Amino acid sequence: MGPFSALLVARCSYGLLKSTSATLLDMRESDGTMETTSNIMEASGEHRVVDFHLWSIGSGLQAALVTVVSSAPQPPDYYRQLIGKHHAIAHLTIEVHAYAEQTAGSEQLASDGASTVNR
């Protein structure tokens, strides 16, 4: 009875490791979510996705952290609606930074979009 029990435990352990290892190791198949989301947000030419993290938080659930730099920044809900039309992301965090082209004689600080230093 001992060898049979050991075989049964080994088989169950292997199955458990196989089914949970992708989640535990934060692995995911590329389903195109990151690429299509970035393309949707950058389509107008005013917004640029500079950082994008996407991970699984459960069976069929995804979370994302998106950082956008824009010459015409919008509230985070604007970007959330853009993404929501194409992808169901359970938890979405969006960070928006203003960006303006640098001109001769002035320096634009993009960290918060509000600070300008003129020389």
N, C-alpha and C positions, 0 to 999 in steps of 0.2 A: 504494500500500500504506500510506503514511503517514496519509492521512485516515481510512482504515478502522481502523487501529490506534488513532488518537486517539478515534474514535467508540466503539470497544470499551472503551477505558480509561475514558472519560467515563461510559458506561453502567454499568460495574462500580462506579465510584466513587459514582455516584448510588445504586445499590442498597445499597452498603455503608453510606453515610450514612443512608439511610432506615431500615435495619434496626438500626443501633446508636445513633442519636441519642437515642431514648427512654431508653436505659440511661445513656448518657453525660451527659445532662441531668437525670438522676434523676427522670424523669417516670414516672407510673404511672396506670393507670386505676383509678377508685374501684370496687373490687369489693365494698365493704361490710365488709371485714375489720376496719377500725378501729372502725366503728360497732357491729358485732355483738360484737366483743371487749369494748369498753367496756361495753356493755349487760349482757353476761354477768357481768362482774366487779362491776358496780354493782348487780346484781339484789337482793342481800341488804340493801342500804341501809347496810352497815357500811363498804364500800370505795368509794373514789372515784378514778377515773383522772384524774390532773391533768396528765400529759404522756404523749404517745404518738407515737413516730416509727416509721414502717414504710417500708422501702425494699427494692428488688430487689437481690439479690447474685449473680444468675445467671439462667439460663433456668429459670423456674418456681420459683426459690428466693427466700424473703423473710427478712429480718432485722427484729427489732423491739426497741425500747427502751421500756419501760413504767414509769411512776412512779405508784405507788399510795399514797394517804393513807387510813388506816383507823383507826376507833375500836376495832377488834379485829384488830390486825395478825396476819397469818399468815406462815409462812416462804415465801420465794419459790417453792419447789416447789409449794405449794398453788395459787398463781396460775398457774404453768406448767401444771399439770394441768387447771385450768379452761379455759385457752386451747387446750391440746392436744386436748381433746375435740371442738373445733369447727374449728380451723385448724392446718394444718401449717406452722409457722414454723421454718425451719432453724436460726436462731440467735436466741435470745430472752434478753434481759437485763431483769430485773425489779428495781426499786428500791422498797422499802417503807418508809414513814414512819408513825409512830404519831401519832394526833390525838385530843385530848380536848377536850370543850367547856370554854370558859373559864367559871369561876364568879367571883362577886364576891369579891374579896380574894385571888385567886390568878391567876397568869399561867402558862399552859402553853406551853412551848417545843416546837414541833412539829418542830424540826430533827432530833432524834434520838429523840424520844418518851420520853426518860428524865429530862429535866431539868425540875424544877418549882421556881418561886420563889414563896414565900408572903410576902405583905405584912402 
